[in-house]
């Protein structure tokens, strides 16, 4: 895979699977990222609070705190954090950007590496603040329309 380098982004990668961490870390470092790893959500939160990360990538299934709970905690600290959720259960669980608060949901599959790299690059190029989920946007839009 011939991948262009990114301008020194820092990635927080959270996954309880050591092999998954090592493979994804190597992939992201190959495209020019600096990667910090955590083995669970609590460890990930401590790292998130101690450094500035360009993108956070988290697994869904982890002991203690799942990926959606972790994303919720990240969003409470920084609503505009760039977050990617990884899962081998995207379709069976119906995981989407709207119901997980992730900027991107990537299925663990044979195409994961290319989707992950593309997602990191896309999020790195994003300059605007994150839009709230559709349900929040519609409520906010109604408030403006009625003068509330």
Protein Blocks (a to p, Z undefined) as FASTA:
>chain_A
ZZdddehiacddddfblklmmmmmmmmmmnopacdddfbfklmmmmmmmpccfbdcddfb
dghiafklmmmmmmmmommbccddddfklmmnopafklnopabdcdddfklmmmmmmmmm
mmmmpmbdcdddfklmmmmmmmmmnoZZ
